Amino acid sequence: MKQLTTIGKLFTANIFMTFTWYCNWRFKEFTRIAKLGLFLIVLISWGIAQFEYLLLVPANRLRFTGNGYPFSLIELKILQEVITLIVFVVFSPLVFKNETFKLNHLIGFVFLILAVYLIFKK
């Protein structure tokens, strides 16, 4: 159960992170937001990113074996990276309609899953 809680927090944090990093490119489509200028766009992005930090920091800081949880720091980092890519692959075609998922991307993900397997193999 502790593993699922950690993975859930990492997924949710990455959804906020991906939204924060990439949705500001779409702000120009909204006339009122586009007029705000870069400084205010950065402030809006930081405001959204606060939700990411509220989930990501506890998931990474408190959820490793030194605190009684099942993940080592290396395992947490690998989970974080793979979750980031999974969220991005789902997010990018939804938000940016011109993005497509290709065979070489799938092959790369297979290698990433293999890397996760090797990292977690005891």
Backbone as ProteinMPNN parsed JSONL, in Angstrom:
{"seq_chain_A": "MKQLTTIGKLFTANIFMTFTWYCNWRFKEFTRIAKLGLFLIVLISWGIAQFEYLLLVPANRLRFTGNGYPFSLIELKILQEVITLIVFVVFSPLVFKNETFKLNHLIGFVFLILAVYLIFKK", "coords_chain_A": {"N_chain_A": [[0.821, -1.201, 0.0], [1.984, 1.211, 0.74], [3.69, 1.592, -1.393], [1.921, 2.109, -3.513], [0.724, 4.495, -2.664], [2.908, 6.247, -2.754], [3.571, 6.11, -5.507], [1.188, 7.083, -6.577], [1.219, 9.734, -5.588], [3.489, 10.658, -6.94], [2.618, 10.435, -9.617], [0.438, 12.274, -9.619], [1.759, 14.651, -8.908], [3.403, 14.903, -11.144], [1.535, 15.363, -13.138], [0.662, 17.955, -12.494], [3.174, 19.214, -12.785], [3.788, 18.821, -15.528], [1.656, 20.155, -16.704], [2.198, 22.75, -15.759], [4.729, 23.283, -16.929], [4.265, 23.089, -19.716], [1.736, 24.052, -20.532], [1.779, 26.813, -20.483], [2.627, 27.557, -22.954], [0.359, 27.516, -24.404], [-1.04, 29.639, -23.487], [-1.076, 31.928, -25.042], [-3.237, 31.685, -26.659], [-5.349, 32.526, -25.223], [-6.716, 35.517, -24.911], [-6.784, 37.442, -22.778], [-4.954, 36.399, -20.903], [-2.652, 36.264, -22.471], [-1.938, 38.907, -22.727], [-0.785, 39.555, -20.343], [1.999, 39.405, -19.978], [5.389, 38.201, -19.63], [6.43, 38.034, -16.967], [4.156, 37.866, -15.276], [3.029, 35.552, -16.31], [4.95, 33.719, -15.535], [4.586, 33.881, -12.746], [1.975, 32.857, -12.551], [2.48, 30.242, -13.429], [4.236, 29.39, -11.402], [2.444, 29.421, -9.295], [0.735, 27.299, -9.99], [2.622, 25.274, -9.922], [3.114, 24.982, -7.229], [1.326, 23.102, -6.233], [2.393, 20.805, -7.289], [4.817, 20.656, -5.846], [3.849, 20.275, -3.265], [3.109, 17.63, -3.339], [5.231, 16.217, -4.542], [7.615, 16.665, -3.049], [7.12, 15.466, -0.415], [6.696, 12.836, -1.355], [9.17, 12.125, -2.441], [11.049, 12.767, -0.423], [10.231, 11.597, 1.987], [9.593, 8.98, 1.414], [11.517, 6.953, 1.107], [13.731, 4.12, 1.771], [15.177, 4.707, 4.09], [13.382, 5.925, 5.73], [11.591, 4.001, 6.409], [10.125, 3.141, 4.24], [9.544, 1.342, 1.116], [11.221, 2.025, -1.068], [14.403, 2.706, -2.51], [16.564, 5.586, -2.82], [17.535, 5.728, -5.428], [15.72, 4.064, -6.765], [13.391, 5.585, -6.397], [14.037, 7.845, -7.94], [14.226, 6.736, -10.531], [11.588, 5.815, -10.832], [10.307, 8.313, -10.781], [11.262, 9.506, -13.167], [10.298, 7.764, -15.187], [7.542, 7.923, -14.723], [7.178, 10.635, -15.279], [7.658, 10.641, -18.049], [5.579, 8.954, -18.941], [3.306, 10.443, -18.207], [3.761, 12.689, -19.812], [3.606, 11.593, -22.405], [0.916, 10.957, -22.578], [-0.201, 13.454, -22.126], [0.854, 15.272, -24.103], [-0.248, 14.711, -26.808], [-2.906, 15.284, -26.218], [-3.015, 17.987, -25.459], [-1.392, 19.317, -27.312], [-2.195, 19.053, -30.375], [-0.792, 18.419, -32.706], [1.218, 16.666, -32.065], [2.508, 13.373, -32.198], [2.57, 9.91, -31.335], [5.078, 7.679, -31.961], [6.576, 4.715, -33.502], [9.319, 4.518, -32.803], [9.29, 5.88, -30.393], [7.772, 4.136, -28.824], [9.496, 1.907, -28.775], [11.637, 3.027, -27.397], [10.392, 3.413, -24.905], [9.973, 0.765, -24.175], [12.609, 0.021, -23.66], [13.058, 1.723, -21.482], [11.306, 0.61, -19.599], [12.552, -1.828, -19.313], [14.896, -0.884, -18.132], [13.863, 0.011, -15.68], [13.055, -2.432, -14.622], [15.579, -3.662, -14.324], [16.796, -1.935, -12.478], [15.177, -2.297, -10.216], [15.523, -4.947, -9.693], [16.494, -7.315, -7.385]], "CA_chain_A": [[0.0, 0.0, 0.0], [2.869, 2.374, 0.77], [4.208, 1.785, -2.749], [0.876, 2.729, -4.331], [0.576, 5.884, -2.222], [4.048, 6.988, -3.301], [3.426, 6.192, -6.961], [0.062, 7.991, -6.816], [1.681, 11.112, -5.374], [4.403, 10.998, -8.036], [1.8, 10.659, -10.817], [-0.318, 13.52, -9.48], [2.732, 15.747, -8.97], [3.854, 15.039, -12.527], [0.464, 15.991, -13.921], [0.798, 19.398, -12.241], [4.437, 19.678, -13.354], [3.677, 18.858, -16.985], [0.737, 21.259, -16.998], [2.912, 24.001, -15.495], [5.818, 23.483, -17.884], [3.915, 23.133, -21.127], [0.5, 24.766, -20.855], [2.007, 28.242, -20.68], [2.766, 27.766, -24.397], [-0.983, 27.676, -24.947], [-1.638, 30.849, -22.924], [-1.242, 32.952, -26.076], [-4.549, 31.489, -27.264], [-6.319, 33.205, -24.369], [-6.37, 36.923, -25.107], [-6.522, 38.145, -21.515], [-3.715, 35.883, -20.304], [-1.544, 36.604, -23.364], [-1.581, 40.312, -22.52], [-0.201, 39.751, -19.018], [3.438, 39.532, -20.013], [6.144, 37.034, -19.178], [6.568, 37.985, -15.513], [2.913, 37.368, -14.686], [2.889, 34.154, -16.745], [5.825, 32.962, -14.63], [3.911, 33.82, -11.446], [0.865, 31.899, -12.676], [3.086, 28.912, -13.487], [4.71, 29.063, -10.049], [1.267, 29.12, -8.481], [0.321, 25.932, -10.32], [3.694, 24.366, -9.506], [3.061, 24.756, -5.777], [0.624, 21.838, -6.001], [3.374, 19.754, -7.57], [5.761, 20.569, -4.728], [3.161, 19.715, -2.098], [3.052, 16.176, -3.503], [6.517, 15.644, -4.944], [8.606, 16.705, -1.966], [6.905, 14.37, 0.53], [6.853, 11.539, -2.018], [10.602, 11.831, -2.599], [11.833, 12.924, 0.807], [9.794, 10.734, 3.08], [9.19, 7.653, 0.962], [12.606, 6.032, 0.798], [13.952, 3.073, 2.767], [15.675, 5.28, 5.328], [12.226, 6.331, 6.54], [10.684, 2.867, 6.569], [9.372, 2.86, 3.015], [10.201, 0.282, 0.356], [12.006, 2.471, -2.213], [15.681, 3.383, -2.315], [16.575, 6.881, -3.517], [17.718, 5.459, -6.863], [14.44, 3.565, -7.261], [12.472, 6.727, -6.464], [14.411, 8.686, -9.087], [13.843, 6.035, -11.749], [10.126, 5.913, -10.887], [9.974, 9.699, -11.118], [11.54, 9.757, -14.582], [9.38, 6.986, -16.016], [6.216, 8.522, -14.551], [7.207, 11.894, -16.032], [7.512, 10.34, -19.473], [4.229, 8.424, -19.174], [2.374, 11.576, -18.143], [3.989, 13.539, -20.979], [3.116, 10.92, -23.61], [-0.541, 11.094, -22.572], [-0.517, 14.883, -22.117], [1.238, 16.032, -25.301], [-1.236, 14.682, -27.903], [-4.168, 15.881, -25.79], [-2.903, 19.449, -25.419], [-0.781, 19.758, -28.558], [-2.798, 18.112, -31.322], [0.134, 18.052, -33.78], [2.183, 15.678, -31.563], [2.099, 11.983, -32.405], [3.364, 8.863, -30.686], [5.588, 6.867, -33.072], [7.166, 3.425, -33.165], [10.593, 4.705, -32.092], [8.951, 6.25, -29.013], [7.369, 2.891, -28.167], [10.71, 1.111, -28.552], [12.352, 3.691, -26.308], [9.698, 3.117, -23.647], [10.266, -0.626, -23.82], [13.932, 0.044, -23.023], [12.91, 2.336, -20.158], [10.696, -0.392, -18.714], [13.644, -2.77, -19.026], [15.773, -0.213, -17.162], [13.182, -0.035, -14.381], [13.155, -3.815, -14.164], [16.957, -3.919, -13.884], [17.054, -1.132, -11.269], [14.449, -2.858, -9.092], [15.888, -6.362, -9.489], [17.309, -7.466, -6.162]], "C_chain_A": [[0.863, 1.264, 0.0], [3.429, 2.667, -0.622], [3.183, 2.522, -3.612], [0.649, 4.187, -3.954], [1.684, 6.746, -2.812], [3.901, 7.179, -4.803], [2.272, 7.126, -7.324], [0.452, 9.444, -6.643], [2.613, 11.551, -6.498], [3.624, 11.264, -9.321], [1.085, 12.0, -10.745], [0.61, 14.73, -9.568], [3.19, 15.979, -10.405], [2.786, 15.612, -13.443], [0.522, 17.504, -13.739], [2.067, 19.953, -12.895], [4.325, 19.831, -14.869], [2.749, 19.987, -17.409], [1.455, 22.597, -16.842], [3.95, 24.286, -16.573], [5.332, 23.759, -19.295], [2.645, 23.899, -21.456], [0.723, 26.256, -21.037], [2.25, 28.551, -22.158], [1.415, 28.008, -25.045], [-1.647, 28.949, -24.429], [-1.889, 31.913, -23.988], [-2.593, 32.845, -26.78], [-5.654, 32.192, -26.463], [-5.926, 34.676, -24.297], [-6.001, 37.627, -23.808], [-5.202, 37.688, -20.887], [-2.513, 36.286, -21.151], [-1.063, 38.034, -23.153], [-0.849, 40.546, -21.203], [1.308, 39.975, -19.04], [4.119, 38.353, -19.339], [6.213, 36.93, -17.657], [5.312, 37.419, -14.852], [2.629, 35.921, -15.102], [3.748, 33.26, -15.852], [5.178, 32.826, -13.257], [2.732, 32.839, -11.47], [1.413, 30.471, -12.679], [3.604, 28.486, -12.125], [3.545, 28.711, -9.136], [0.752, 27.708, -8.733], [1.349, 24.932, -9.807], [3.689, 24.096, -8.006], [2.344, 23.457, -5.436], [1.541, 20.652, -6.277], [4.298, 19.564, -6.376], [5.126, 19.955, -3.493], [3.058, 18.19, -2.159], [4.427, 15.559, -3.725], [7.523, 15.606, -3.805], [8.346, 15.616, -0.929], [7.109, 12.99, -0.104], [8.325, 11.164, -2.133], [11.369, 11.846, -1.286], [11.491, 11.88, 1.862], [9.607, 9.277, 2.676], [10.352, 6.719, 0.623], [12.902, 5.133, 1.986], [14.459, 3.612, 4.095], [14.566, 5.732, 6.262], [11.183, 5.219, 6.642], [9.833, 2.546, 5.358], [10.189, 1.948, 2.116], [11.137, 0.735, -0.766], [13.347, 3.07, -1.783], [15.611, 4.721, -3.06], [16.729, 6.689, -5.017], [16.407, 4.964, -7.467], [13.413, 4.686, -7.377], [12.766, 7.603, -7.682], [14.004, 8.031, -10.399], [12.316, 6.067, -11.92], [9.688, 7.296, -11.353], [10.153, 9.95, -12.612], [10.573, 9.018, -15.493], [7.963, 7.553, -15.916], [6.131, 9.838, -15.317], [6.986, 11.641, -17.516], [6.121, 9.794, -19.801], [3.213, 9.565, -19.187], [2.526, 12.446, -19.386], [3.445, 12.915, -22.255], [1.591, 11.0, -23.699], [-0.925, 12.562, -22.772], [-0.288, 15.544, -23.485], [0.251, 15.901, -26.454], [-2.587, 15.29, -27.513], [-4.127, 17.404, -25.881], [-2.346, 20.015, -26.722], [-1.17, 18.742, -29.638], [-1.834, 17.66, -32.423], [1.198, 17.04, -33.34], [1.633, 14.269, -31.782], [3.079, 11.052, -31.709], [3.773, 7.882, -31.775], [6.238, 5.588, -32.555], [8.478, 3.585, -32.4], [10.373, 5.147, -30.646], [8.576, 5.001, -28.224], [8.581, 2.025, -27.84], [11.527, 1.708, -27.412], [11.709, 3.414, -24.954], [9.912, 1.675, -23.211], [11.631, -0.707, -23.135], [13.876, 0.686, -21.636], [12.294, 1.363, -19.157], [11.728, -1.448, -18.352], [14.606, -2.17, -18.005], [15.158, -0.236, -15.77], [13.28, -1.437, -13.8], [14.557, -4.088, -13.593], [17.291, -3.15, -12.6], [16.395, -1.772, -10.059], [14.786, -4.318, -8.805], [16.841, -6.46, -8.308], [18.421, -8.486, -6.388]], "O_chain_A": [[0.53, 2.256, -0.648], [3.621, 3.825, -0.994], [3.531, 3.444, -4.35], [0.41, 5.023, -4.825], [1.429, 7.842, -3.311], [4.086, 8.284, -5.313], [2.377, 7.884, -8.288], [0.07, 10.295, -7.446], [2.537, 12.69, -6.958], [3.931, 12.214, -10.042], [1.12, 12.776, -11.7], [0.286, 15.718, -10.226], [3.346, 17.123, -10.832], [3.107, 16.279, -14.426], [0.441, 18.252, -14.714], [2.042, 21.032, -13.487], [4.724, 20.854, -15.424], [3.034, 20.696, -18.374], [1.332, 23.475, -17.696], [4.038, 25.408, -17.072], [5.92, 24.576, -20.003], [2.499, 24.361, -22.588], [-0.084, 26.91, -21.697], [2.094, 29.699, -22.575], [1.328, 28.628, -26.105], [-2.728, 29.302, -24.9], [-2.813, 32.715, -23.854], [-3.042, 33.796, -27.421], [-6.752, 32.42, -26.971], [-4.916, 35.028, -23.688], [-4.997, 38.337, -23.755], [-4.427, 38.51, -20.398], [-1.46, 36.616, -20.605], [0.109, 38.33, -23.382], [-0.342, 41.644, -20.975], [1.832, 40.682, -18.179], [3.501, 37.608, -18.578], [6.067, 35.836, -17.113], [5.409, 36.577, -13.959], [2.054, 35.154, -14.329], [3.323, 32.173, -15.46], [5.224, 31.749, -12.664], [2.524, 32.086, -10.519], [0.87, 29.593, -12.008], [3.429, 27.333, -11.732], [3.649, 27.81, -8.304], [0.377, 27.003, -7.796], [0.987, 23.864, -9.313], [4.214, 23.074, -7.564], [2.701, 22.782, -4.47], [1.478, 19.629, -5.595], [4.535, 18.436, -5.944], [5.773, 19.208, -2.758], [2.934, 17.538, -1.122], [4.747, 14.51, -3.165], [8.212, 14.603, -3.624], [9.278, 14.89, -0.583], [7.636, 12.082, 0.539], [8.685, 10.003, -1.94], [12.249, 11.012, -1.072], [12.372, 11.352, 2.539], [9.475, 8.419, 3.548], [10.145, 5.755, -0.114], [12.388, 5.354, 3.083], [14.187, 3.015, 5.136], [14.794, 5.902, 7.459], [10.017, 5.485, 6.933], [8.902, 1.746, 5.455], [11.392, 1.792, 2.32], [11.797, -0.11, -1.37], [13.42, 3.838, -0.824], [14.689, 4.949, -3.843], [16.113, 7.414, -5.799], [16.023, 5.392, -8.555], [12.65, 4.734, -8.342], [11.848, 8.048, -8.37], [13.487, 8.706, -11.289], [11.814, 6.316, -13.016], [8.812, 7.431, -12.208], [9.284, 10.545, -13.25], [10.081, 9.587, -16.467], [7.263, 7.649, -16.925], [5.109, 10.121, -15.942], [6.214, 12.348, -18.164], [5.551, 10.141, -20.835], [2.365, 9.639, -20.075], [1.53, 12.893, -19.954], [2.885, 13.615, -23.099], [1.043, 11.101, -24.796], [-1.866, 12.869, -23.504], [-1.142, 16.289, -23.964], [-0.077, 16.924, -27.056], [-3.329, 15.759, -28.376], [-5.088, 18.033, -26.326], [-2.781, 21.071, -27.181], [-0.532, 17.698, -29.779], [-2.049, 16.604, -33.018], [2.001, 16.602, -34.163], [0.447, 14.012, -31.577], [4.254, 11.372, -31.526], [2.913, 7.311, -32.446], [6.425, 5.401, -31.353], [8.719, 2.854, -31.44], [11.176, 4.826, -29.77], [9.012, 4.828, -27.086], [8.674, 1.472, -26.744], [12.046, 0.983, -26.564], [12.412, 3.205, -23.965], [10.019, 1.392, -22.018], [11.79, -1.422, -22.145], [14.567, 0.243, -20.719], [12.716, 1.304, -18.002], [11.773, -1.912, -17.213], [15.079, -2.872, -17.111], [15.858, -0.478, -14.787], [13.559, -1.602, -12.613], [14.697, -4.671, -12.518], [17.995, -3.669, -11.733], [16.985, -1.793, -8.979], [14.375, -4.86, -7.779], [17.86, -5.772, -8.25], [19.21, -8.749, -5.48]]}, "name": "protein", "num_of_chains": 1, "seq": "MKQLTTIGKLFTANIFMTFTWYCNWRFKEFTRIAKLGLFLIVLISWGIAQFEYLLLVPANRLRFTGNGYPFSLIELKILQEVITLIVFVVFSPLVFKNETFKLNHLIGFVFLILAVYLIFKK"}
